[in-house]
Amino acid sequence: MRAQVYAGLTGLALMLAPMAGFSQSSDETLADIRQQLTVLYVDIQSLKRELSTTGAPGGVVAGASTIERVDAIERQLQVLTGRTEQLQFRVEKIVEDGTNRIGDLEFRLVELEGGDLSALGETSTLGGNIPAAPAQETSTPIAPVDTTELAVGESADFNRAKTALENGEFGAASEQFASFVEIYPGSPLEPEAHLRRGQALEGQSETTRAARAYLESYSGAPQGPYASEALFHLGRALGALGQVNEACVTLNEVGVRYPLSTQVAAARDEMALLQCP
């Protein structure tokens, strides 16, 4: 990335440089061209200083509800993604133009030094050849987990923890689900593992830790098949912790975000118990 940014700076400096030299006659000396390169170097140093940050990064507003904070993070991510794409486009254009102008300079230097112009090869891409980024996967509808793609023992470990939960062995279940997400990071079963771990913690009356597990399940896959269930349990846990306002907002979001979910009716019943407005 550093090489690409340096390439962009070099190309931009070339574009900003005076272009009168390109129309000069053959009387132009090597010293003249070297003087232009010195000016370009100064421009590059100036552009580098512009890359320095001048302030602290912004953050999510404190005191907002969990859902509002998640939404704010998503909006910030979208803004950053857009800025990154714009920067990538600008750098690519600068590299293309800068490469062409470097080629012109090489031609003029060889000509002034009396070298063999026919020996000039193709100018190397400014900043070096950057490997193409892997193609991004297009978004596809959420499909049931294909257990054939799981790691060896992954399905067995998950089922073992789930069986412990179903048998009321909450302590063993919470520990096994916690181990599962550590051993298999990024597993397609991870959102459900966090959700079931939260249920196991609730069975141990550890409501605060359970709420965190539900939040991890939801935030890790807000469009996943267990998102509405995790959001419902998070709202109910917040209510049990006495955070009624946050609980009401969270439970209401179940119907707003997932109107076809089977958790909507349960969320409404819980809101009635909490006497939500």
C-alpha positions in Angstrom: 0.0 0.0 0.0 2.9 2.3 0.8 4.3 1.8 -2.7 0.9 2.5 -4.3 0.5 5.7 -2.3 4.0 6.8 -3.2 3.2 6.0 -6.8 0.2 8.2 -6.6 2.1 11.0 -5.1 4.8 10.8 -7.8 2.2 10.8 -10.6 0.3 13.7 -9.1 3.5 15.7 -8.8 4.2 15.0 -12.4 0.8 16.2 -13.4 1.3 19.4 -11.4 4.7 20.1 -12.8 5.2 22.8 -15.5 4.7 21.3 -18.9 6.6 23.9 -20.9 9.7 21.7 -21.0 8.0 19.1 -23.2 7.7 21.6 -26.0 11.2 22.8 -25.9 13.7 22.3 -28.7 16.7 20.0 -28.7 18.8 22.8 -27.2 17.4 21.8 -23.7 20.2 20.5 -21.5 20.4 17.6 -19.2 20.8 20.1 -16.3 17.4 21.6 -17.2 15.7 18.2 -16.9 17.5 17.5 -13.6 16.3 20.8 -12.3 12.7 19.8 -13.2 13.2 16.6 -11.3 14.3 18.5 -8.2 11.2 20.6 -8.4 9.1 17.4 -8.6 10.9 16.0 -5.5 9.9 19.1 -3.6 6.3 18.8 -4.7 6.3 15.1 -3.6 7.5 16.1 -0.1 4.7 18.7 0.1 2.1 16.1 -0.9 3.4 13.6 1.7 2.8 16.2 4.4 -0.8 16.5 3.3 -1.2 12.8 4.2 -0.6 13.5 7.9 -3.8 13.2 10.0 -4.8 16.4 11.7 -7.4 15.2 14.2 -8.7 12.4 16.3 -11.0 9.8 14.6 -14.7 10.2 15.2 -16.6 7.7 17.2 -20.2 6.6 17.9 -22.2 8.9 20.1 -22.1 7.7 23.6 -25.4 7.0 25.4 -27.2 5.8 22.3 -29.1 2.5 22.3 -27.4 -0.7 21.1 -29.4 -0.7 17.8 -28.5 3.0 17.2 -24.8 2.3 17.8 -24.9 -0.6 15.4 -26.7 1.5 12.8 -24.1 4.3 13.2 -21.2 1.9 12.7 -22.8 0.5 9.6 -23.3 4.0 8.2 -19.6 4.9 9.0 -18.5 1.7 7.2 -20.5 2.6 4.1 -18.9 6.1 4.0 -15.4 4.8 4.5 -16.0 2.2 1.7 -17.1 4.9 -0.7 -14.1 7.1 0.1 -11.8 4.1 -0.4 -13.2 3.4 -3.8 -12.8 7.0 -4.8 -9.2 7.1 -3.6 -8.5 3.9 -5.5 -9.8 5.3 -8.7 -7.8 8.5 -8.3 -4.6 6.6 -7.6 -5.1 4.4 -10.7 -5.6 7.5 -12.9 -2.6 9.2 -11.4 -0.4 6.1 -11.9 -1.5 5.8 -15.5 -0.7 9.5 -16.3 2.5 9.5 -14.3 3.8 6.4 -16.1 3.3 8.1 -19.4 5.1 11.2 -18.3 8.0 9.2 -16.8 8.3 7.5 -20.2 8.7 10.9 -21.8 11.3 11.9 -19.4 13.3 8.7 -20.0 13.2 9.4 -23.7 14.4 12.9 -23.4 17.2 11.9 -21.0 18.5 9.2 -23.4 18.2 11.6 -26.3 20.3 14.3 -24.5 22.9 11.8 -23.3 23.3 10.5 -26.9 22.1 7.0 -26.0 20.3 4.4 -28.2 16.6 5.3 -28.3 15.8 1.9 -29.8 17.0 0.2 -26.7 14.3 1.9 -24.6 11.8 -0.7 -23.4 8.3 -0.2 -22.1 8.2 2.1 -19.1 7.6 0.2 -15.8 4.3 1.0 -14.1 4.7 3.9 -11.7 5.1 2.4 -8.2 5.6 -1.1 -9.5 3.1 -3.6 -10.7 0.4 -4.0 -7.9 -1.3 -7.4 -7.9 -4.9 -7.2 -8.7 -7.2 -7.4 -5.7 -9.3 -10.6 -5.6 -12.7 -10.3 -7.0 -15.3 -9.6 -4.3 -18.1 -12.1 -3.9 -21.5 -10.9 -4.8 -24.1 -11.0 -2.1 -26.3 -14.1 -2.2 -29.4 -15.1 -0.3 -28.7 -16.8 3.0 -28.8 -20.5 2.7 -28.9 -23.3 5.3 -25.5 -24.2 6.6 -23.8 -27.0 4.5 -22.3 -29.2 7.1 -20.1 -30.9 4.5 -18.0 -27.7 4.4 -17.4 -27.6 8.2 -14.0 -28.4 9.6 -13.3 -31.9 10.9 -14.9 -32.3 14.3 -16.7 -28.9 14.0 -20.2 -30.2 13.7 -19.6 -32.8 16.4 -18.3 -30.2 18.9 -21.2 -27.9 18.2 -23.8 -30.7 18.6 -22.1 -31.8 21.8 -22.5 -28.3 23.3 -26.1 -28.1 22.0 -27.0 -31.4 23.6 -25.6 -30.2 26.9 -27.8 -27.1 26.6 -30.9 -29.2 25.8 -30.2 -31.4 28.8 -30.0 -28.4 31.2 -26.3 -28.7 31.7 -25.9 -24.9 31.4 -22.4 -24.6 32.8 -20.9 -27.3 30.5 -22.9 -25.9 27.5 -21.7 -22.3 28.0 -18.1 -23.4 28.3 -18.3 -25.7 25.3 -19.9 -22.9 23.1 -17.2 -20.5 24.3 -14.5 -23.0 23.3 -16.2 -23.6 20.0 -16.0 -20.0 18.8 -12.3 -19.9 19.9 -11.4 -23.1 18.1 -13.4 -22.4 14.9 -13.3 -18.6 14.3 -15.4 -17.5 11.4 -17.4 -20.7 11.5 -20.9 -20.5 9.8 -22.2 -21.9 13.1 -20.7 -19.0 15.1 -23.8 -16.8 15.3 -25.9 -19.7 16.6 -23.1 -20.7 19.0 -23.1 -17.2 20.5 -26.9 -17.3 20.7 -27.0 -20.7 22.5 -24.2 -19.7 24.8 -26.3 -16.7 25.8 -29.2 -19.1 26.6 -26.8 -21.3 28.7 -25.6 -18.2 30.6 -29.2 -17.2 31.3 -29.8 -20.7 32.7 -27.0 -19.8 35.1 -28.6 -16.5 36.0 -25.7 -14.6 34.4 -27.9 -12.2 32.6 -25.2 -9.6 31.8 -22.9 -12.1 30.1 -25.9 -13.5 28.3 -26.8 -10.1 26.9 -23.3 -9.7 25.6 -23.5 -13.1 23.9 -26.8 -12.2 22.3 -25.3 -9.0 21.0 -22.3 -10.8 19.6 -24.7 -13.2 17.8 -26.7 -10.4 16.3 -23.9 -8.0 15.4 -21.9 -10.9 13.8 -24.7 -11.7 11.3 -27.5 -9.1 11.3 -29.0 -10.6 8.2 -28.4 -14.2 9.3 -31.1 -16.8 10.1 -30.7 -16.3 13.9 -30.6 -12.5 13.9 -34.2 -12.0 14.9 -34.0 -14.6 17.7 -30.8 -13.0 19.0 -32.3 -9.5 18.9 -35.4 -10.7 20.9 -33.3 -12.4 23.6 -31.1 -9.3 23.8 -34.1 -7.1 24.4 -35.5 -9.4 27.0 -32.2 -9.6 28.8 -31.9 -5.8 28.8 -35.4 -5.7 30.4 -34.3 -8.2 33.1 -31.3 -6.0 33.8 -33.6 -3.0 34.4 -32.7 -1.2 31.2 -36.3 -0.8 30.2 -36.0 2.0 27.7 -33.2 0.1 25.8 -35.2 -3.1 26.1 -38.3 -1.5 24.5 -36.3 0.0 21.6 -34.6 -3.4 21.0 -37.7 -5.4 21.1 -39.5 -3.0 18.8 -36.7 -3.4 16.3 -37.5 -7.1 16.0 -40.8 -6.3 14.2 -39.3 -3.4 12.3 -36.3 -5.3 10.9 -37.8 -8.8 10.7 -41.5 -8.4 10.2 -41.9 -12.1 9.0 -40.0 -13.6 11.9 -41.7 -15.9 14.4 -40.0 -13.8 17.1 -42.2 -10.8 16.4 -45.2 -12.1 18.5 -42.9 -13.0 21.4 -41.3 -9.5 21.2 -44.7 -7.8 21.4 -45.6 -9.9 24.5 -42.4 -9.0 26.2 -43.0 -5.3 25.4 -46.4 -5.6 27.0 -44.9 -7.1 30.1 -42.4 -4.2 30.3 -45.2 -1.7 29.7 -43.4 -0.2 26.7 -45.0 2.9 25.2 
